[in-house]
């Protein structure tokens, strides 16, 4: 149920962002709204950004699947706190990648209003949800172990070494991260 709810929220954010951005563009950016060249360039930038988002999601998801599960669990569930690999450097590496998701679709839609107004609001919404939903969930699930992890590990890390590790390909059957 939680997964389905999150997917619906993502769908609303993306579709709503595109729709709202294009409506605003007609008023705020009419020249860009009508420019085929701007849309093509934006689409290419968006595809490149989406590729980064997907690489981060794939790599962090594989790490969680390998190290965060003991026994039989439903897909996308964990029962072990992962503090290895990129999770040693930041608590929410997957979310760092997902913060770029609205921007990728904003560029692909060719909407300056979505890029400059709506996507930042959606990213801020995601940060609030991490604070209000993800962190309390992890505290309930992992207790004191997570409290210690919180004290030693930041939410995000954008140092080049962290970003390099975040984008480093994690193989499905690789036991090291």
Backbone as a printed PyTorch tensor [residue, N CA C, xyz], in Angstrom:
tensor([[[  0.8240,  -1.2010,   0.0000],
         [  0.0000,   0.0000,   0.0000],
         [  0.8650,   1.2600,   0.0000]],

        [[  1.9320,   1.2660,   0.8410],
         [  2.8160,   2.4290,   0.8880],
         [  3.4530,   2.6860,  -0.4700]],

        [[  3.8690,   1.6040,  -1.1360],
         [  4.5200,   1.7490,  -2.4380],
         [  3.5410,   2.3270,  -3.4530]],

        [[  2.3130,   1.8220,  -3.4650],
         [  1.3070,   2.3130,  -4.4060],
         [  1.0110,   3.7890,  -4.1580]],

        [[  0.8830,   4.1740,  -2.8890],
         [  0.6340,   5.5760,  -2.5510],
         [  1.7610,   6.4640,  -3.0650]],

        [[  2.9900,   6.0240,  -2.8680],
         [  4.1450,   6.8150,  -3.3210],
         [  4.1750,   6.9330,  -4.8480]],

        [[  3.8170,   5.8590,  -5.5310],
         [  3.7690,   5.9090,  -6.9990],
         [  2.7050,   6.8960,  -7.4770]],

        [[  1.5530,   6.9090,  -6.8140],
         [  0.4890,   7.8500,  -7.1780],
         [  0.9580,   9.2870,  -6.9380]],

        [[  1.6460,   9.5290,  -5.8210],
         [  2.1660,  10.8750,  -5.5420],
         [  3.1500,  11.2880,  -6.6330]],

        [[  4.0420,  10.3670,  -7.0320],
         [  5.0020,  10.6720,  -8.0990],
         [  4.2650,  11.0010,  -9.4020]],

        [[  3.2750,  10.2160,  -9.7260],
         [  2.5150,  10.4460, -10.9550],
         [  1.8500,  11.8210, -10.9290]],

        [[  1.2500,  12.1640,  -9.8170],
         [  0.6100,  13.4770,  -9.6830],
         [  1.6450,  14.5910,  -9.8260]],

        [[  2.8100,  14.4050,  -9.2000],
         [  3.8500,  15.4340,  -9.2890],
         [  4.3280,  15.6240, -10.7310]],

        [[  4.5490,  14.5290, -11.4380],
         [  5.0760,  14.6350, -12.8020],
         [  4.0170,  15.1870, -13.7540]],

        [[  2.8350,  14.5740, -13.7640],
         [  1.7750,  15.0290, -14.6790],
         [  1.3500,  16.4520, -14.3140]],

        [[  1.1640,  16.7080, -13.0360],
         [  0.7820,  18.0520, -12.5930],
         [  1.8490,  19.0820, -12.9010]],

        [[  3.1040,  18.6810, -12.7380],
         [  4.2080,  19.5930, -13.0440],
         [  4.2640,  19.9490, -14.5150]],

        [[  4.1020,  18.9500, -15.3640],
         [  4.1130,  19.2100, -16.8110],
         [  2.9310,  20.1060, -17.1870]],

        [[  1.7550,  19.7460, -16.7330],
         [  0.5470,  20.5180, -17.0570],
         [  0.6730,  21.9490, -16.5330]],

        [[  1.0260,  22.1010, -15.2470],
         [  1.1560,  23.4400, -14.6630],
         [  2.2640,  24.2400, -15.3150]],

        [[  3.3750,  23.5770, -15.6100],
         [  4.4930,  24.2660, -16.2510],
         [  4.1360,  24.7800, -17.6300]],

        [[  3.4830,  23.9530, -18.4200],
         [  3.1070,  24.3810, -19.7690],
         [  2.0730,  25.5060, -19.7370]],

        [[  1.1620,  25.4630, -18.7710],
         [  0.2040,  26.5650, -18.6330],
         [  0.9230,  27.8760, -18.2790]],

        [[  1.8460,  27.7950, -17.3310],
         [  2.6060,  28.9910, -16.9480],
         [  3.5060,  29.4890, -18.0790]],

        [[  4.0780,  28.5470, -18.8280],
         [  4.9790,  28.9260, -19.9300],
         [  4.2820,  29.7970, -20.9710]],

        [[  3.0160,  29.5250, -21.2370],
         [  2.2790,  30.3130, -22.2410],
         [  2.2800,  31.7880, -21.8660]],

        [[  2.2750,  32.0690, -20.5480],
         [  2.2310,  33.4460, -20.0700],
         [  3.6340,  33.9870, -19.7870]],

        [[  4.4420,  33.1980, -19.0680],
         [  5.7440,  33.6820, -18.6120],
         [  6.8580,  33.5630, -19.6540]],

        [[  6.7950,  32.5360, -20.4860],
         [  7.8640,  32.2640, -21.4530],
         [  7.2920,  31.9250, -22.8280]],

        [[  6.5350,  32.8310, -23.4410],
         [  5.8820,  32.4880, -24.7110],
         [  6.8560,  32.1570, -25.8380]],

        [[  8.0210,  32.7880, -25.8620],
         [  8.9770,  32.4980, -26.9390],
         [  9.5580,  31.0930, -26.8090]],

        [[  9.8680,  30.7040, -25.5820],
         [ 10.3970,  29.3530, -25.3600],
         [  9.2850,  28.3300, -25.5780]],

        [[  8.0730,  28.6570, -25.1450],
         [  6.9280,  27.7600, -25.2940],
         [  6.7250,  27.3850, -26.7630]],

        [[  7.0150,  28.3240, -27.6690],
         [  6.8080,  28.0950, -29.1030],
         [  8.0690,  27.6150, -29.8270]],

        [[  9.2110,  27.5530, -29.1210],
         [ 10.4840,  27.2250, -29.7610],
         [ 10.7270,  25.7190, -29.8220]],

        [[ 10.7670,  25.1970, -31.0310],
         [ 11.0610,  23.7780, -31.2190],
         [ 12.4870,  23.4790, -30.7720]],

        [[ 13.4170,  24.3740, -31.0800],
         [ 14.8210,  24.1820, -30.7020],
         [ 14.9660,  24.0770, -29.1920]],

        [[ 14.3070,  24.9520, -28.4480],
         [ 14.3740,  24.9110, -26.9820],
         [ 13.8170,  23.5990, -26.4540]],

        [[ 12.7490,  23.1140, -27.0660],
         [ 12.1590,  21.8500, -26.6220],
         [ 13.0800,  20.6650, -26.9140]],

        [[ 13.7250,  20.6730, -28.0500],
         [ 14.6460,  19.5850, -28.4070],
         [ 15.8440,  19.5830, -27.4510]],

        [[ 16.4230,  20.7530, -27.2150],
         [ 17.5660,  20.8470, -26.2930],
         [ 17.1400,  20.4230, -24.8810]],

        [[ 16.0090,  20.9090, -24.4410],
         [ 15.5000,  20.5370, -23.1210],
         [ 15.2500,  19.0470, -23.0110]],

        [[ 14.7030,  18.4470, -24.0660],
         [ 14.4230,  17.0160, -24.0540],
         [ 15.7170,  16.2120, -23.9130]],

        [[ 16.7490,  16.6250, -24.6290],
         [ 18.0410,  15.9240, -24.5390],
         [ 18.6280,  16.0620, -23.1320]],

        [[ 18.5960,  17.2610, -22.5670],
         [ 19.0800,  17.4650, -21.1950],
         [ 18.2720,  16.6030, -20.2290]],

        [[ 16.9680,  16.5740, -20.4080],
         [ 16.1030,  15.7700, -19.5500],
         [ 16.4110,  14.2870, -19.6290]],

        [[ 16.6580,  13.7810, -20.8370],
         [ 17.0070,  12.3660, -20.9900],
         [ 18.3170,  12.0400, -20.2800]],

        [[ 19.2970,  12.9370, -20.4160],
         [ 20.5810,  12.7270, -19.7410],
         [ 20.3920,  12.7170, -18.2230]],

        [[ 19.6140,  13.6420, -17.7230],
         [ 19.3440,  13.7260, -16.2910],
         [ 18.5530,  12.5080, -15.8100]],

        [[ 17.5900,  12.0700, -16.6040],
         [ 16.8190,  10.8770, -16.2600],
         [ 17.7240,   9.6500, -16.1980]],

        [[ 18.7020,   9.5880, -17.0790],
         [ 19.6680,   8.4880, -17.0690],
         [ 20.4540,   8.4760, -15.7560]],

        [[ 20.8270,   9.6500, -15.2600],
         [ 21.5360,   9.7590, -13.9750],
         [ 20.6220,   9.2880, -12.8400]],

        [[ 19.3760,   9.7500, -12.8530],
         [ 18.4090,   9.3520, -11.8250],
         [ 18.2310,   7.8320, -11.8180]],

        [[ 18.0960,   7.2420, -12.9810],
         [ 17.8820,   5.7990, -13.0740],
         [ 19.1230,   5.0300, -12.6060]],

        [[ 20.3130,   5.5260, -12.9240],
         [ 21.5480,   4.8690, -12.4690],
         [ 21.6340,   4.9030, -10.9440]],

        [[ 21.3340,   6.0490, -10.3550],
         [ 21.3640,   6.1620,  -8.8950],
         [ 20.3290,   5.2340,  -8.2730]],

        [[ 19.1300,   5.2320,  -8.7970],
         [ 18.0650,   4.3760,  -8.2600],
         [ 18.4280,   2.8930,  -8.3820]],

        [[ 18.9650,   2.5200,  -9.5260],
         [ 19.3550,   1.1220,  -9.7470],
         [ 20.4670,   0.7190,  -8.7670]],

        [[ 21.4820,   1.5600,  -8.6450],
         [ 22.6170,   1.2240,  -7.7870],
         [ 22.2320,   1.1700,  -6.3100]],

        [[ 21.4820,   2.1500,  -5.8530],
         [ 21.0890,   2.1500,  -4.4430],
         [ 20.0730,   1.0480,  -4.1620]],

        [[ 19.1890,   0.7950,  -5.1070],
         [ 18.2180,  -0.2840,  -4.9460],
         [ 18.8890,  -1.6450,  -4.8570]],

        [[ 19.8960,  -1.8650,  -5.6760],
         [ 20.6260,  -3.1340,  -5.6240],
         [ 21.3690,  -3.2860,  -4.3010]],

        [[ 21.9400,  -2.1850,  -3.8190],
         [ 22.6290,  -2.2300,  -2.5310],
         [ 21.6460,  -2.5940,  -1.4190]],

        [[ 20.4880,  -1.9570,  -1.4200],
         [ 19.4710,  -2.2710,  -0.4060],
         [ 18.9900,  -3.7160,  -0.5300]],

        [[ 18.7930,  -4.1800,  -1.7460],
         [ 18.3130,  -5.5530,  -1.9560],
         [ 19.3320,  -6.5740,  -1.4540]],

        [[ 20.6250,  -6.2890,  -1.6350],
         [ 21.6660,  -7.2320,  -1.2190],
         [ 21.9340,  -7.1880,   0.2730]],

        [[ 21.9720,  -5.9910,   0.8330],
         [ 22.4270,  -5.8460,   2.2190],
         [ 21.3120,  -5.5500,   3.2130]],

        [[ 20.1530,  -5.1550,   2.7430],
         [ 19.0880,  -4.7260,   3.6470],
         [ 18.0140,  -5.7520,   3.8980]],

        [[ 18.2430,  -6.9910,   3.4410],
         [ 17.1860,  -8.0000,   3.5540],
         [ 17.7360,  -9.2860,   4.1660]],

        [[ 17.0550,  -9.7580,   5.1930],
         [ 17.3380, -11.0750,   5.7550],
         [ 16.0310, -11.8630,   5.7030]],

        [[ 16.1050, -13.0720,   5.1690],
         [ 14.9010, -13.8940,   5.0800],
         [ 14.0320, -13.4750,   3.9040]],

        [[ 12.8290, -14.0140,   3.8870],
         [ 11.8800, -13.7210,   2.8190],
         [ 11.1090, -12.4470,   3.1360]],

        [[ 11.2060, -11.4870,   2.2610],
         [ 10.4990, -10.2140,   2.4120],
         [  9.8520,  -9.8470,   1.0890]],

        [[  8.7660,  -9.0840,   1.1480],
         [  8.1960,  -8.5730,  -0.1060],
         [  9.2200,  -7.6800,  -0.8160]],

        [[  9.1090,  -7.6260,  -2.1110],
         [  9.9900,  -6.7790,  -2.9190],
         [  9.9450,  -5.3450,  -2.3950]],

        [[ 11.0800,  -4.6790,  -2.3860],
         [ 11.2440,  -3.2800,  -1.9780],
         [ 11.1200,  -3.0850,  -0.4610]],

        [[ 11.1650,  -4.1610,   0.3130],
         [ 11.1520,  -4.0690,   1.7690],
         [ 12.5440,  -4.4010,   2.2940]],

        [[ 12.9040,  -3.8280,   3.4330],
         [ 14.1680,  -4.1420,   4.0920],
         [ 13.9070,  -4.4240,   5.5620]],

        [[ 14.8310,  -5.1690,   6.1650],
         [ 14.7420,  -5.3960,   7.6020],
         [ 16.1090,  -5.2860,   8.2720]],

        [[ 17.0980,  -4.8290,   7.5230],
         [ 18.4260,  -4.5560,   8.0630],
         [ 18.8290,  -3.1440,   7.6740]],

        [[ 19.4130,  -2.4390,   8.6120],
         [ 19.9170,  -1.0950,   8.3430],
         [ 21.1930,  -1.2170,   7.5240]],

        [[ 21.2250,  -0.5540,   6.3870],
         [ 22.3970,  -0.5940,   5.5110],
         [ 23.2480,   0.6420,   5.7840]],

        [[ 24.4960,   0.3950,   6.1640],
         [ 25.4290,   1.4920,   6.4570],
         [ 26.7420,   1.2790,   5.7080]],

        [[ 26.6890,   0.5280,   4.6310],
         [ 27.8710,   0.2370,   3.8310],
         [ 27.7350,   0.8760,   2.4570]],

        [[ 28.8280,   0.8630,   1.7100],
         [ 28.8150,   1.4590,   0.3830],
         [ 28.4780,   2.9320,   0.4720]],

        [[ 27.6380,   3.3960,  -0.4250],
         [ 27.2670,   4.8030,  -0.4420],
         [ 26.4570,   5.1880,   0.8010]],

        [[ 25.8290,   4.1900,   1.4250],
         [ 25.0640,   4.4500,   2.6540],
         [ 25.9830,   4.7670,   3.8370]],

        [[ 27.2650,   4.5420,   3.6720],
         [ 28.2410,   4.9370,   4.6940],
         [ 28.4520,   6.4560,   4.6400]],

        [[ 28.2230,   7.0430,   3.4700],
         [ 28.4740,   8.4670,   3.2610],
         [ 27.2360,   9.3390,   3.3920]],

        [[ 26.0470,   8.7550,   3.1780],
         [ 24.7980,   9.5160,   3.2810],
         [ 23.6430,   8.5700,   3.5790]],

        [[ 22.6650,   9.0920,   4.3300],
         [ 21.5290,   8.2590,   4.7430],
         [ 20.5070,   8.0490,   3.6310]],

        [[ 20.3880,   8.9980,   2.7400],
         [ 19.3280,   8.9200,   1.7280],
         [ 19.8790,   9.1000,   0.3030]],

        [[ 20.7860,   8.2170,  -0.1080],
         [ 21.3460,   8.3900,  -1.4540],
         [ 20.3140,   8.2260,  -2.5650]],

        [[ 19.3600,   7.3070,  -2.3910],
         [ 18.3410,   7.1310,  -3.4280],
         [ 17.4950,   8.3960,  -3.5490]],

        [[ 17.1680,   8.9930,  -2.4130],
         [ 16.3680,  10.2150,  -2.4470],
         [ 17.1330,  11.3770,  -3.0850]],

        [[ 18.4500,  11.4040,  -2.8990],
         [ 19.2390,  12.4490,  -3.5550],
         [ 19.0580,  12.3420,  -5.0690]],

        [[ 19.1030,  11.1260,  -5.5700],
         [ 18.8630,  10.9270,  -6.9970],
         [ 17.4450,  11.2740,  -7.3960]],

        [[ 16.4890,  10.8810,  -6.5640],
         [ 15.0870,  11.1360,  -6.8890],
         [ 14.7360,  12.6260,  -6.8400]],

        [[ 15.5220,  13.4210,  -6.1170],
         [ 15.2880,  14.8730,  -6.1230],
         [ 15.4700,  15.4490,  -7.5280]],

        [[ 16.2400,  14.7550,  -8.3480],
         [ 16.4840,  15.2100,  -9.7270],
         [ 15.3740,  14.7720, -10.6890]],

        [[ 14.5500,  13.8350, -10.2650],
         [ 13.5060,  13.2690, -11.1200],
         [ 12.5610,  14.3280, -11.7020]],

        [[ 11.9890,  15.2170, -10.8740],
         [ 11.1080,  16.2440, -11.4530],
         [ 11.8430,  17.1480, -12.4440]],

        [[ 13.1040,  17.4340, -12.1740],
         [ 13.8700,  18.2800, -13.0870],
         [ 14.0700,  17.5880, -14.4360]],

        [[ 14.2990,  16.2740, -14.4120],
         [ 14.4580,  15.5270, -15.6610],
         [ 13.1980,  15.6380, -16.5120]],

        [[ 12.0350,  15.4280, -15.8950],
         [ 10.7870,  15.5310, -16.6490],
         [ 10.4940,  16.9750, -17.0550]],

        [[ 10.8970,  17.9180, -16.2220],
         [ 10.6960,  19.3280, -16.5560],
         [ 11.4750,  19.6960, -17.8170]],

        [[ 12.7240,  19.2420, -17.8820],
         [ 13.5120,  19.5160, -19.0870],
         [ 12.9430,  18.7750, -20.2890]],

        [[ 12.5470,  17.5170, -20.0910],
         [ 11.9820,  16.7510, -21.2080],
         [ 10.7050,  17.3990, -21.7320]],

        [[  9.9280,  18.0160, -20.8500],
         [  8.7080,  18.7230, -21.2730],
         [  9.0480,  20.0540, -21.9280]],

        [[ 10.2900,  20.4990, -21.7750],
         [ 10.6990,  21.7830, -22.3600],
         [ 10.0260,  22.9580, -21.6800]],

        [[  9.7830,  22.8260, -20.3920],
         [  9.0360,  23.8480, -19.6660],
         [  9.9140,  24.6180, -18.6870]],

        [[ 10.2600,  25.8560, -19.0120],
         [ 11.0520,  26.6580, -18.0730],
         [ 10.3280,  26.8790, -16.7380]],

        [[  9.0120,  27.0060, -16.7730],
         [  8.2540,  27.1920, -15.5310],
         [  8.3410,  25.9580, -14.6470]],

        [[  8.3090,  24.7900, -15.2570],
         [  8.4420,  23.5530, -14.5000],
         [  9.8570,  23.4650, -13.9250]],

        [[ 10.8670,  23.7980, -14.7490],
         [ 12.2710,  23.7300, -14.3070],
         [ 12.5360,  24.7030, -13.1620]],

        [[ 12.0800,  25.9530, -13.3010],
         [ 12.4710,  27.0080, -12.3530],
         [ 11.5060,  27.2230, -11.1950]],

        [[ 10.2560,  26.7810, -11.3240],
         [  9.2740,  27.0450, -10.2690],
         [  8.7380,  25.7470,  -9.6690]],

        [[  8.1640,  24.8890, -10.4970],
         [  7.4480,  23.7190,  -9.9870],
         [  8.3930,  22.6250,  -9.4990]],

        [[  9.4210,  22.2850, -10.2770],
         [ 10.3480,  21.2160,  -9.8620],
         [ 11.0480,  21.5570,  -8.5410]],

        [[ 11.5140,  22.7960,  -8.3240],
         [ 12.0980,  23.0970,  -7.0040],
         [ 11.0950,  22.9440,  -5.8590]],

        [[  9.8440,  23.3070,  -6.1010],
         [  8.8100,  23.1260,  -5.0680],
         [  8.6020,  21.6390,  -4.8000]],

        [[  8.5890,  20.8340,  -5.8650],
         [  8.4280,  19.3890,  -5.6940],
         [  9.6310,  18.7920,  -4.9540]],

        [[ 10.8420,  19.2710,  -5.2640],
         [ 12.0330,  18.7890,  -4.5610],
         [ 11.9540,  19.1530,  -3.0720]],

        [[ 11.5080,  20.3500,  -2.7810],
         [ 11.3310,  20.7660,  -1.3940],
         [ 10.2810,  19.8860,  -0.7000]],

        [[  9.2040,  19.5750,  -1.3950],
         [  8.1810,  18.6720,  -0.8700],
         [  8.7940,  17.3150,  -0.5260]],

        [[  9.6680,  16.8050,  -1.4020],
         [ 10.3040,  15.5080,  -1.1520],
         [ 11.2020,  15.5750,   0.0840]],

        [[ 11.9110,  16.6690,   0.2630],
         [ 12.7630,  16.8250,   1.4460],
         [ 11.9010,  16.8310,   2.7100]],

        [[ 10.7750,  17.5270,   2.6680],
         [  9.8550,  17.5400,   3.8090],
         [  9.3390,  16.1250,   4.0790]],

        [[  9.0250,  15.3670,   3.0360],
         [  8.5330,  14.0040,   3.2160],
         [  9.6090,  13.0880,   3.8080]],

        [[ 10.8620,  13.3060,   3.4430],
         [ 11.9470,  12.5310,   4.0540],
         [ 11.9570,  12.7970,   5.5580]],

        [[ 11.8560,  14.0790,   5.9160],
         [ 11.8780,  14.4720,   7.3270],
         [ 10.6590,  13.9400,   8.0810]],

        [[  9.4810,  14.0310,   7.4890],
         [  8.2500,  13.6770,   8.1930],
         [  7.8260,  12.2100,   8.0650]],

        [[  8.3010,  11.5220,   7.0110],
         [  7.8630,  10.1410,   6.7840],
         [  9.0380,   9.1550,   6.8440]],

        [[ 10.0430,   9.3610,   6.0090],
         [ 11.1390,   8.3940,   5.8990],
         [ 11.9510,   8.2670,   7.1890]],

        [[ 12.3670,   9.3830,   7.7410],
         [ 13.1820,   9.3440,   8.9650],
         [ 12.4080,   8.7100,  10.1320]],

        [[ 11.1530,   9.1230,  10.4150],
         [ 10.4090,   8.4670,  11.4990],
         [ 10.1900,   6.9650,  11.2490]],

        [[  9.9780,   6.5820,   9.9790],
         [  9.8290,   5.1620,   9.6430],
         [ 11.0910,   4.3870,   9.9930]],

        [[ 12.2340,   4.9510,   9.6130],
         [ 13.5150,   4.2920,   9.8970],
         [ 13.7720,   4.2230,  11.4040]],

        [[ 13.4030,   5.2640,  12.1340],
         [ 13.5630,   5.2460,  13.5940],
         [ 12.6990,   4.1550,  14.2260]],

        [[ 11.4710,   4.0130,  13.7540],
         [ 10.5910,   2.9540,  14.2780],
         [ 11.1440,   1.5700,  13.9480]],

        [[ 11.6630,   1.4360,  12.7410],
         [ 12.1290,   0.1360,  12.2810],
         [ 13.4560,  -0.2760,  12.9300]],

        [[ 14.3930,   0.6800,  13.0610],
         [ 15.7500,   0.3330,  13.4860],
         [ 16.1630,   0.9100,  14.8470]],

        [[ 15.3370,   1.7780,  15.4200],
         [ 15.5520,   2.2810,  16.7780],
         [ 16.8940,   2.9480,  17.0190]],

        [[ 17.5630,   2.5260,  18.1060],
         [ 18.8230,   3.1460,  18.5250],
         [ 19.9240,   3.0120,  17.4760]],

        [[ 19.9040,   1.9170,  16.7390],
         [ 20.8990,   1.7280,  15.6780],
         [ 20.7960,   2.8780,  14.6610]],

        [[ 19.5660,   3.2720,  14.3370],
         [ 19.3730,   4.3710,  13.3810],
         [ 19.7330,   5.7120,  14.0200]],

        [[ 19.4570,   5.8720,  15.3200],
         [ 19.8210,   7.1200,  16.0070],
         [ 21.3320,   7.3570,  15.9400]],

        [[ 22.1060,   6.3130,  16.1530],
         [ 23.5630,   6.4130,  16.0570],
         [ 23.9570,   6.7600,  14.6230]],

        [[ 23.3580,   6.0850,  13.6690],
         [ 23.6170,   6.3300,  12.2440],
         [ 23.3020,   7.7820,  11.8830]],

        [[ 22.2190,   8.3210,  12.4160],
         [ 21.8330,   9.7110,  12.1540],
         [ 22.8990,  10.6920,  12.6450]],

        [[ 23.5170,  10.3750,  13.7670],
         [ 24.5220,  11.2710,  14.3540],
         [ 25.8280,  11.2750,  13.5780]],

        [[ 26.0980,  10.1880,  12.8700],
         [ 27.3900,  10.0650,  12.1880],
         [ 27.3050,  10.2360,  10.6710]],

        [[ 26.0900,  10.2520,  10.1280],
         [ 25.9340,  10.2520,   8.6710],
         [ 24.9190,  11.3110,   8.2550]],

        [[ 25.3000,  12.2120,   7.3260],
         [ 24.3460,  13.2450,   6.8880],
         [ 23.2730,  12.6730,   5.9640]],

        [[ 22.2010,  13.4440,   5.7930],
         [ 21.1380,  13.0470,   4.8630],
         [ 21.7140,  12.7920,   3.4790]],

        [[ 22.4300,  13.8060,   2.9860],
         [ 22.9910,  13.7830,   1.6400],
         [ 24.4520,  14.1870,   1.6960]],

        [[ 25.1990,  13.7770,   0.6960],
         [ 26.5950,  14.1890,   0.5580],
         [ 26.8290,  14.4630,  -0.9190]],

        [[ 27.2590,  15.6830,  -1.2210],
         [ 27.4870,  16.0210,  -2.6310],
         [ 28.9700,  16.2330,  -2.9380]],

        [[ 29.8340,  15.7300,  -2.0630],
         [ 31.2670,  15.7540,  -2.3530],
         [ 31.5060,  14.8890,  -3.5890]],

        [[ 32.5000,  15.2370,  -4.3960],
         [ 32.7630,  14.4320,  -5.5950],
         [ 32.9520,  12.9390,  -5.2920]],

        [[ 33.6290,  12.5980,  -4.1940],
         [ 33.8380,  11.1830,  -3.8660],
         [ 32.5080,  10.4880,  -3.5780]],

        [[ 31.5820,  11.1870,  -2.9420],
         [ 30.2550,  10.6060,  -2.6620],
         [ 29.4720,  10.4080,  -3.9560]],

        [[ 29.5010,  11.4260,  -4.8030],
         [ 28.7600,  11.3400,  -6.0630],
         [ 29.3280,  10.2480,  -6.9620]],

        [[ 30.6550,  10.1070,  -6.9410],
         [ 31.2900,   9.0560,  -7.7370],
         [ 30.8240,   7.6820,  -7.2540]],

        [[ 30.7840,   7.5000,  -5.9280],
         [ 30.3230,   6.2220,  -5.3870],
         [ 28.8400,   6.0050,  -5.6870]],

        [[ 28.0730,   7.0830,  -5.6490],
         [ 26.6410,   7.0030,  -5.9200],
         [ 26.3800,   6.5220,  -7.3480]],

        [[ 27.2280,   6.9250,  -8.2680],
         [ 27.0430,   6.5570,  -9.6700],
         [ 27.7890,   5.2830, -10.0690]],

        [[ 28.5920,   4.7460,  -9.1430],
         [ 29.3420,   3.5220,  -9.4400],
         [ 28.3770,   2.3590,  -9.5730]],

        [[ 28.4970,   1.6410, -10.6620],
         [ 27.5690,   0.5380, -10.9480],
         [ 27.7100,  -0.5670,  -9.9140]],

        [[ 26.5740,  -0.9940,  -9.3800],
         [ 26.5020,  -2.1020,  -8.4290],
         [ 25.9020,  -3.2830,  -9.1700]],

        [[ 26.6340,  -4.3720,  -9.2250],
         [ 26.1460,  -5.5650,  -9.9140],
         [ 25.1480,  -6.2980,  -9.0400]],

        [[ 24.1960,  -6.9780,  -9.6760],
         [ 23.1590,  -7.7090,  -8.9430],
         [ 23.7480,  -8.7500,  -8.0050]],

        [[ 24.7130,  -9.5190,  -8.4870],
         [ 25.2470, -10.6130,  -7.6750],
         [ 26.5740, -10.2500,  -7.0150]],

        [[ 26.9830,  -8.9950,  -7.0910],
         [ 28.1970,  -8.5290,  -6.4370],
         [ 27.9250,  -8.4430,  -4.9420]],

        [[ 28.7970,  -8.9880,  -4.1270],
         [ 28.5810,  -8.9360,  -2.6720],
         [ 29.2720,  -7.7490,  -2.0350]],

        [[ 30.0910,  -7.0470,  -2.7860],
         [ 30.7620,  -5.8610,  -2.2520],
         [ 30.0930,  -4.6280,  -2.8160]],

        [[ 30.0840,  -3.5190,  -2.0090],
         [ 29.5120,  -2.2630,  -2.5220],
         [ 30.5570,  -1.1870,  -2.4870]]])
